Amino acid sequence: MGTVNAARTAKAPQQERSRATRRGLLEAAVACLADHGWAGSTVAVVAERAGVSRGAAQHHFPTREDLFTAAVEHVAEERSQALRDLFPAGTGVATDRRAVVAAVVDLYTGPLFRAALHLWVAASYEDQLRARVTELEARVGRESHRTAVDLLGVDESVPGVRETVQGLLDMARGLGLATLLSDDTVRRERVVDQWAELLDEALD
Amino acid sequence: MGTVNAARTAKAPQQERSRATRRGLLEAAVACLADHGWAGSTVAVVAERAGVSRGAAQHHFPTREDLFTAAVEHVAEERSQALRDLFPAGTGVATDRRAVVAAVVDLYTGPLFRAALHLWVAASYEDQLRARVTELEARVGRESHRTAVDLLGVDESVPGVRETVQGLLDMARGLGLATLLSDDTVRRERVVDQWAELLDEALD
């Protein structure tokens, strides 16, 4: 028993290092994809960015597709959780539904959105990406939808509510696309203000 | 005078052939971009697709950037005009505002949208594309906005109307993105129906 426990104790920091390496690779992969697109994103480039050997990177993620789909999923989960944390249970409705709309729209901005966009676009013409990214997109999309419904405090059994929320997420994606090449902040804020008002009325 | 007229007559079919070649190249370029993305789209590939020599293609479009930005602009103009033709002057409002919403949303689908998306995404990390595509996007965006305002028969001096229409176009872009990897027709139609209703109420 003493020997087993000692082995366990020795193993714990190693597992922690491995998790930290994995996490570093996922974050570097999203940043790399956001900056350089799919064509400029390889396991080697990400390993260098994360300060990890190429062998170690390939131990965690055997293929380029493994690394980048896992990276987008990891960061999407983190951002979705951060959004939920902004509005602790139930307060979304009570406090400010328009603030929820603005925060949901903000999910579709920044490096995560750019990274996801590069991955989707590459998947449209690269066969080895297509099935995986389609499945990933569906999973992340369902989670974003559920988060939006929960935070808005709406009832999807009411006719039209589901489609109203879906349209909001589609609008958010479109707004994300509009920020790709130039700073669209001023226009974006006006659109979000106006639609938060329209949605607030529609969802009552 | 006789000689000049003869020269003119001889020149007319040549100009017509040149226009047809140019047009064929533009259409092949959009199809190529939609199918293969920016990485797989070169002047040589497009020339072959259009059945034109590479030299002839380069005579019309000296650089890859010239060809593909001109192609997206040409097809965007054609589709915008086709949309206007669907609703001859003034009938948009009188007949069915929801049909206008659906038709405007349809601008952001199919090969043109895919081609434009590939170009935008490539422009986000390719310096020689960025300025040109940013400018092109702004121009095409203004034209789509003007078309939507005209066909919906709305008054942009009324507070909120401008942002309501912009949000519609953002949603349309987001819906276009959702159709990139899988057939999203059923969900899409429901969202468009619901949002057309919200817009119809908001714009009254």
Interface residues (C-beta under 8 A of the other chain):
Chain A: D35 H36 G37 A39 G40 R114 L117 H118 W120 V121 A122 A123 S124 Y125 R130 V133 T134 E137 A138 G160 E163 T164 Q166 G167 L169 D170 M171 A172 R173 G174 L175 G176 L177 A178 L180 L181 S182 R187 R190 V191 D193 Q194 W195 E197 L198 L199 A202
Chain B: D35 H36 G37 A39 G40 R114 L117 H118 W120 V121 A122 A123 S124 Y125 R130 V133 T134 E137 A138 G160 E163 T164 Q166 G167 L169 D170 M171 A172 R173 G174 L175 G176 L177 A178 L180 L181 S182 R187 R190 V191 D193 Q194 W195 E197 L198 A202
